[in-house]
């Protein structure tokens, strides 16, 4: 991917925005629509990223090694694509650790450029978070360590260098991070990795004629591809040998929102969202995910059948023509499930999955508003040396996220899992009723989120909040917050080391 195209992104997006504002809702141009439904010959077995449980050192710390490096992969036989990956050519291993354990992860950067590794959704000290301030220089190493202290769930990891995140994720740097606990194991959910508990990392791509990845801005959301990779596999199928299979869906795309369902309209159970299991399974026939969001679903199959996981046109909350420009009319076949002729029985799902204590806004000590307008939040762009919000340690806060535009954004908060109190004053739908770290911020919508900042005061190291449409994030649609012992005494000016933020 040409690095030289990077600085143009903000300009292109701004131009798209201006053009859209000028044409209003009339939308004269004929939007490109991508539809691969019914056209995919599922010819390749789904690649399952290796499960990496690390090794437990003498001091009880679970240790992992991740090496970020360049590589190449033949997504199509005979056509080599330059890629980046962790411990391999494309994507990275699925890391797994237990709640309550201390982990340490040694990251080696063998790329030619600085990078970071952010543990998306993880509650951890800011210095370990892998945001833009924790740059790893080429040839350098970084060994963050923390105690896993949150609900078992499906997290992920990816680079977060300011201004470079989209390119690095698009090149292939991303992986899942599973948090496990004995309590969850006792629920009897499908949990055999790669057999009935399967990662499904969905990324849209556009290939050049000679096989490289390319980014092509379409609409306002950023770059949209016309083909899908699932765990780095084009046109994949999955052999299913059990009556029920759990799919851990990650929207690992930069800009595209998916609305996952099945080609035959069958129902499935949504059992978990970003930060943990739902209170009980939610029966539905579709689940919409914007970039960075996860969903765990359990789908049942009959012997011999071949249902296809499909992404139908998502509801972007925009008028049709404008939505279409932003991928709102696109339809993709994602993954074919090939049920064996004899299936191993799977137990029914338990009626109760988790206890989610409800955070009560009555006890909130602070309410902050985050107004998303243009490519800014509260009228500001990301500045590496400016802390936008200082949060007192232990505070329960309500964050009001308002998208003031006729275009979609999203909102991701580091360090915490939050609860959605309401959307435009109405209670959240089931898919937003559990723990979340990223939400789709629909056009002209208002979300009230509630979260507690329990640990890890550090006045010198900020966490990020930002739009997870990666082109928007790179263009500065991001802000910083610190968790501090004493908000009165805290300063919004950060002293940056010489090399920090200079890239
Ligand atoms: Cu955005």
Boltz pocket constraint, residues with backbone or C-beta under 6 A from the ligand:
constraints:
  - pocket:
      binder: B
      contacts: [[A, 374], [A, 408], [A, 409], [A, 410], [A, 467], [A, 468], [A, 469], [A, 472], [A, 473], [A, 477]]
      max_distance: 6.0
